Amino acid sequence: MVWIILCYCVTYRVMLISSFQPALVLDMAQILLENYCFPENLVGMQEAIQQAINSGEILQISDRKTLAAVLTVGVQGALNDPRLTVSYEPNFVPVMPPALPSLPTDQLIRLVRNSVKLDILENNVGYLRIDRIIGEETMVKLGSLLRDNIWSKVAHTSSLIFDLRYSTAGELSGVPFIISYFSDPEPLIHIDTVYDRPSNTTKELWTMSSTMGERYGKKKDLIILTSKRTVGAAEAVAYTLKHLKRAIIVGERSAGGSVKVQKIRIGDSGFYITVPVARSVSPITGQSWEVSGVSPSVNVIAMEAVGNAKSLLAVRSAIPKAVQSISDIIRSFYAFTDRVPALLHQLESTDFFSVISEEDLAVKLNQELQTVSEDPRLTIKHIQDNVAIIEDSEPGKVPDDPALLRALVDRVFNVEILQGNTGYLRFDTFFESSVAAKLGEHMAKKVWEPLKDTDNLIIDLRYNTGGSSASLALILSYLQNTSQKHHFFTIYDRIQNTTTEHGSLPGITGPTYGSKRGVYVLTSYYTASVGEEFAYLMQSLHRGTVIGEITSGTLMHSKTLQVEGTNIVITVPFINFIDNNGECWLGGGVVPDAIVLAEEAVDHVHETIDFHRGLRSLIEGTGELLEQHYAIHEVATKVSKVLLSKWAEGSYRSVVDFESLASQLTGDLQETSGDHRLHVFYCDVEPESLHEVPKIPTAEEVGYIIDALFKIEVLPSNVGYLRFDMMADIEVVKAIGPQLIKLVWSKIVNTDALVIDMRYNTGGYSTAIPLLCTYFFDVEPLRHLYTVFDRTTTTMTEVMTLPQVKGQRYGSSKDVYILTSHMTGSAAEAFTRTMKDLNRATVVGEPTIGGSLSSGTYQIVDSILYASIPNQVVLSAITGKVWSVSGVEPHVAAQANSALSVAQKIIVARLQTREQGK
């Protein structure tokens, strides 16, 4: 929109003193058209300017410098390019500096030596400063000098600081030479594309297969320093090496110069316009360093760039040793030995190019380990200087004196009997097994004797911060039936390379609590370490209900080691804690069955106990409803028994309210029966019947219903298209029948093939299925569609096509295609499956949802729980077998959104085949 330039001239109100020459603007436009490097932005400019001149919109401005300023604002605003400037300079004399290759060799050598500085710093760090990027011809002319005095010396350094902070001149043709020194000979890399507008030519810049002297290569660290003075070819070098991930940029954002800018006189006037005549586009990014400059990876003021670069190189030089140290630690200590090879390979192959600090290194390493191990216990982080690493302390010595032992038990264990004959036990640490053995008799008298006759037990771990895992088996043994052997957990110790199984202990002292009564474990954010393991096992063993806050997630059985020479630490688990189901617990905090504030946990226990008292009757009631109403009686009987068995095993101890009970019942019903249609939900008000008597529409409503439910179209090749998104009841269909025939069916019945779109049809009433199917079969013989067994009425009904229908039949010879999706359900599935069973339609799309033909909703006992139970099964007319509940598999699988186009391709192919066969 370059003609916006004119608007700036129009709105700049200056008194009319002398006539402004329109030719100046036209000449400027012509210069832009012939020279500006973005010609695509200039479309329509000349015509717009001429139109504005003819309309008299351009004002007369007397002051030429003011006019130049107005035109500058206009052209920059229109093209969004700050490099475009107009100036009034009547005495300007262009000066062309001599090209470098034309200078005598001794002058060239002197110029290069003055613009290049090379030094070898401490730790064999190279320092190369170049203030001018010389072009290709000069590079070739001075090849041996550059090789012997620069590149041969740089090549043997361990890393390089490449200083371009003062590089304010240069030629783009020299860029490939520099990039090539920091890349491999093969493959060649396309590094830049330069478009020159005056010549309308494009030149590609590539790395070179051979260089004068030894390459620096891709392995050693390269830091490029930039400043806000860095401009032109130096920016191209920095930009390319940065985005090739070959160099890290330290310093300030560069100037944002241009490949080539020319100052061109406008006609014969004293006005000049400065125009960028060439542009650079990086094939790596699709963008450029021009105007915007090169942004640094580490942003510091230019004068501090060298110091920062040295620090950065020190960090990066430590990476290989740090990685090796971490690899050794993982190899020696990590408990998942089968994951060690993959972890070591990941560390070896990780690209650390983006690392610019120890903090970055720690984050990067942690991400890589987490990605492979999927173990939240294996962590790497950066710590502040002088932060102490705390190792687990040795347990204190326990006295042998009986009086002191009694005092210790009294101090550690708090036992009470609460309301409702509920026992309460609090202890804040887990003893070593040897200590527990000494305390056995005293614990029996202090703890288990008072609690033995309570109805339920609260174990309070809200203040328990851990201890020894060895005592877990002792506490758990008191909560089981001693007549049976139980496996609690297994510990694998990587350091000792031992596997130890922990189960119920024989001959424990005092009475046990047994496995039948309810146990409620209280947790808080402070519950940690072994306290968390106990809570986790109570859930895993289905022995208790956990109530309170999510536990702390304290890492257990891990070593925290500092990586030598860094402030990086690695925490590596050397023990795996494996539960009774063979699952390794990875920590991260125990999520309670009922999440409440720690201070409210005891009150919530009493509410949960009351809820648990009625749990068995609800589970039994669910089973009874299944046996009464579920379509397949033998499955219902099996599921009913499984539900009671799960309750007896404690699987429902995690249930704390009607919502969680509904969820668990649904999961158990579906898993045991294999029928995803079984569903339990809770509702405060009695739900409406899912199959209430349909309302017959009035005459005024019929047209609206047809418009809302049906969409028809005749596609190319005389293919009909019919979409409807709900299966209406037969009485509704009869009521709207005449209008349906007239407005819908009559327009597609004479097509050569028909596509029926059921992708968005989630079901409805099955009563109209026989009528719908009848239209696609001949009058005689009547076809057996399917058989329905209704469990509620214990009746078998054969569903047949109808002898008569209104309107014209589609017949049995023309092709029918049904489109399906994962949303297609219920009665829509029944229609689709019938047409597929009888080989009357080709089904295209996705497998259907597997919905029920008919389900009843029944209240469970007198609660707010309701069960949705399929009470009918459908038997195939062809095989006599029950239809699968998994849905209809299409003949041709396709994504739902492409099913129509796939069907159209099949139709065209079949029509062509038939034409060829005639």
Secondary structure, DSSP 4 states (H G I P E B T S, - for coil): -TTHHHHHHHHS-----S---HHHHHHHHHHHHHH-S-GGGGTTHHHHHHHHHHHT-SPP---HHHHHHHHHHHHHHHHT-TT-EEEE-TT-----PPPGGGS-HHHHHHHHHHHEEEEEEGGGEEEEEESEE--HHHHHHTHHHHIIIIIHHHTTSSEEEEE-TT--EE-GGGHHHHHHHTS-SSS--EEEEEEETTTTEEEEEE--S--SS----SSS-EEEEE-TT--THHHHHHHHHHHTT--EEEES------SEEEEEE-TTSSEEEEEEEEEEE-TTTSS-STTT----SEE--GGGHHHHHHHHHHHHHTHHHHHHHHHHHHHHH-S-GGGHHHHHHHHHH---TT--SHHHHHHHHHHHHHHHH--TT-EEEE--TT---PPPPPPPPPP--HHHHHHHHHHHEEEEEEGGGEEEEEES-B--HHHHHHHHHHHIIIIIHHHTT-SEEEEE-TT---B-GGGHHHHHHHTS-TTS--EEEEEEETTTTEEEEEEPPTT-SS----SSSEEEEEE-TT--THHHHHHHHHHHTT--EEEES-------SEEEEEPTTSSEEEEEE-EEEEETTSPEE--S-PPPSEE--GGGHHHHHHHHHHHHHTHHHHHHHHHHHHHHH-SSHHHHHHHHHHHHHHHHHTTTTT--SHHHHHHHHHHHHHHHH--TT-EEEE-SSPPPPTTPPPPPPPHHHHHHHHHHHEEEEEETTTEEEEEESSB--HHHHHHHHHHHIIIIIHHHTTSSEEEEE-TT---B-STTHHHHHHTTS-SSS--EEEEEEETTTTEEEEEE--S--SS----SSSEEEEEE-TT--HHHHHHHHHHHHTT--EEEES------S-EEEEE-TTSSEEEEEE-EEEEETTT-PBPPTT-PPPSEE--GGGHHHHHHHHHHHHHHHHHHH-
